[in-house]
Structures are given as structure tokens and as C-alpha cells.
Amino acid sequence: MRSSVTDRCEGVRIRRAVARDARRLTRLVTTSRAYEGPYAPMVAGYKLGPDYIEANAVHVAVDDGGRVVGFYALVLSPPELDLMFVADDAQGRGIGRLLVDHLREEARRAGLATVRVVAHPPAEGFYRSVGAERTGTVEARPPAVMWDRPDLVLTVGTP
């Protein structure tokens, strides 16, 4: 059964990720144009493994051709959006908003009222456009993260 969230982005459905999605999701992360230039070291050598997918609430957006075009990972305790990516060639189609709406539904089902988002600096505008509010800044932690990142909270609503 399709949810009302899925109906808003024609040809794209969201399903729970499975272990065999790990390589595709890793490729979405490591090839993202959002992490070019000074941000490239952040994803260099990054690997999203099957164990991570099985341990967390990871969901994928799949187009009508079966291609994974985006995903998010929700950590339930403490509640945080750990990862969210949309394929470069699929951006601008509403897939990111679809994923955020789905994340809100999942968080609500889990009894959460808010979800923390430590955003990639260029993505702050997107998160604010879907209702996240900035609460502060997470300072850089060289050598892993060389830049400060916006700290936001996304209100889920009443569980």
C-alpha cells in the first residue's frame, strides 16, 4: 500500500533498505557532487556496510525503473538523521522532501518528537526549507571533519 507521502513524487516509492543495497548507497555517498572540492576528504573511502543497514532505520527511494535514487538513515537513540543523499541526476524532483516526509512518519511511529540534523553546510538551506530549525553549530573535528556544521532540529509532530 502506498502512503500519501509516496503519492506526491510520481514514479518513486520508499522501501526499507536491505543489506544488498550497501554498495549502491555507498556509491551515492562517494560520488555526490555535494562532497567535491574541500568536502571530498569527508567521504573519501567511506563505506556504508550491510551491518549498518540492518542496525538502523535506513530507507531508500526507488524510481519506477528499480533504480535507487536516494536514501536516509535515521538513528533512533539518540534520534538523529545520520545520512541523507539524493542522486545528483535525480535532484530537483522532490525526492529529498519525500524522504524527509517519510522520515517524519517513521520517527512519529517510533515515538519521537524531534530529530537532530547535523547538516553538511551546503545542505542547511534544504533542511530549513523542510522545517528544520537551527539550534547551533557543531565545531570542526580535524582531521575527520575540517569545517563547522549547522546543528538543526526537525520537529516530527505528535506521535
C-alpha positions as semicolon CSV with decimal commas, in nm:
position;residue;x (nm);y (nm);z (nm)
1;M;0,000;0,000;0,000
2;R;0,137;0,341;-0,096
3;S;0,140;0,618;0,160
4;S;0,023;0,973;0,095
5;V;0,387;1,080;0,110
6;T;0,480;0,845;-0,173
7;D;0,190;0,966;-0,387
8;R;0,340;1,316;-0,408
9;C;0,652;1,208;-0,600
10;E;0,524;1,019;-0,902
11;G;0,721;0,713;-1,000
12;V;0,919;0,696;-0,675
13;R;0,847;0,472;-0,379
14;I;1,025;0,432;-0,049
15;R;1,115;0,096;0,097
16;R;1,329;-0,029;0,381
17;A;1,691;-0,078;0,274
18;V;1,834;-0,429;0,274
19;A;2,193;-0,547;0,310
20;R;2,239;-0,589;-0,064
21;D;2,175;-0,212;-0,109
22;A;2,501;-0,130;0,071
23;R;2,718;-0,087;-0,240
24;R;2,462;0,132;-0,415
25;L;2,420;0,353;-0,109
26;T;2,796;0,380;-0,067
27;R;2,822;0,489;-0,430
28;L;2,556;0,760;-0,376
29;V;2,764;0,898;-0,089
30;T;3,107;0,881;-0,250
31;T;3,002;1,020;-0,589
32;S;2,786;1,305;-0,458
33;R;2,874;1,643;-0,611
34;A;2,792;1,794;-0,271
35;Y;3,121;1,648;-0,149
36;E;3,354;1,775;-0,419
37;G;3,642;2,014;-0,362
38;P;3,717;2,092;0,002
39;Y;3,449;1,849;0,120
40;A;3,591;1,548;-0,070
41;P;3,800;1,414;0,223
42;M;3,482;1,368;0,426
43;V;3,361;1,084;0,201
44;A;3,692;0,954;0,066
45;G;3,700;0,584;0,142
46;Y;3,354;0,595;0,301
47;K;3,170;0,263;0,313
48;L;2,816;0,201;0,426
49;G;2,805;-0,164;0,523
50;P;2,525;-0,420;0,543
51;D;2,560;-0,427;0,922
52;Y;2,482;-0,053;0,941
53;I;2,171;-0,103;0,724
54;E;2,050;-0,385;0,944
55;A;2,113;-0,194;1,269
56;N;1,948;0,135;1,171
57;A;1,630;0,265;1,009
58;V;1,765;0,304;0,656
59;H;1,514;0,367;0,378
60;V;1,570;0,403;0,005
61;A;1,381;0,593;-0,264
62;V;1,344;0,376;-0,574
63;D;1,225;0,502;-0,912
64;D;0,980;0,314;-1,131
65;G;1,274;0,151;-1,311
66;G;1,402;-0,001;-0,986
67;R;1,697;0,239;-0,951
68;V;1,786;0,365;-0,603
69;V;1,772;0,745;-0,634
70;G;1,813;0,844;-0,269
71;F;1,817;0,726;0,089
72;Y;1,820;0,832;0,451
73;A;1,938;0,673;0,774
74;L;1,757;0,751;1,097
75;V;1,932;0,664;1,423
76;L;1,665;0,621;1,690
77;S;1,871;0,666;2,006
78;P;1,956;0,942;2,035
79;P;1,728;1,050;1,748
80;E;1,937;1,184;1,462
81;L;1,932;1,190;1,084
82;D;2,268;1,028;1,022
83;L;2,274;1,024;0,642
84;M;2,059;1,158;0,360
85;F;2,154;1,161;-0,007
86;V;1,974;1,203;-0,337
87;A;2,145;1,102;-0,661
88;D;2,286;1,407;-0,839
89;D;2,082;1,343;-1,154
90;A;1,761;1,297;-0,952
91;Q;1,778;1,622;-0,756
92;G;1,507;1,882;-0,808
93;R;1,230;1,621;-0,841
94;G;1,108;1,638;-0,480
95;I;1,283;1,320;-0,370
96;G;1,458;1,491;-0,078
97;R;1,126;1,625;0,051
98;L;0,970;1,283;0,001
99;L;1,248;1,128;0,211
100;V;1,204;1,389;0,487
101;D;0,828;1,331;0,496
102;H;0,888;0,956;0,520
103;L;1,147;1,011;0,794
104;R;0,890;1,213;0,989
105;E;0,638;0,928;0,960
106;E;0,896;0,673;1,076
107;A;1,009;0,893;1,365
108;R;0,649;0,950;1,472
109;R;0,586;0,574;1,468
110;A;0,895;0,531;1,687
111;G;0,751;0,780;1,937
112;L;0,996;1,061;1,863
113;A;0,901;1,430;1,879
114;T;1,217;1,569;1,719
115;V;1,515;1,450;1,519
116;R;1,857;1,616;1,526
117;V;2,021;1,702;1,195
118;V;2,391;1,789;1,183
119;A;2,396;1,913;0,825
120;H;2,654;1,935;0,553
121;P;2,694;2,317;0,532
122;P;2,562;2,349;0,174
123;A;2,251;2,145;0,271
124;E;2,139;2,375;0,552
125;G;1,903;2,567;0,323
126;F;1,730;2,246;0,218
127;Y;1,677;2,132;0,576
128;R;1,546;2,473;0,677
129;S;1,308;2,465;0,379
130;V;1,151;2,145;0,514
131;G;1,102;2,295;0,859
132;A;1,426;2,225;1,048
133;E;1,535;2,499;1,285
134;R;1,896;2,584;1,357
135;T;1,993;2,529;1,720
136;G;2,367;2,592;1,700
137;T;2,690;2,485;1,537
138;V;2,891;2,166;1,565
139;E;3,257;2,265;1,560
140;A;3,507;2,109;1,323
141;R;3,690;1,796;1,441
142;P;4,006;1,771;1,232
143;P;4,117;1,558;1,067
144;A;3,777;1,382;1,027
145;V;3,568;1,697;0,972
146;M;3,751;2,013;0,873
147;W;3,460;2,260;0,889
148;D;3,188;2,370;1,129
149;R;2,844;2,227;1,058
150;P;2,494;2,360;1,127
151;D;2,313;2,184;1,411
152;L;1,938;2,169;1,346
153;V;1,629;2,010;1,490
154;L;1,346;1,873;1,279
155;T;1,012;1,862;1,455
156;V;0,831;1,538;1,389
157;G;0,495;1,612;1,542
158;T;0,281;1,429;1,788
159;P;0,345;1,053;1,793
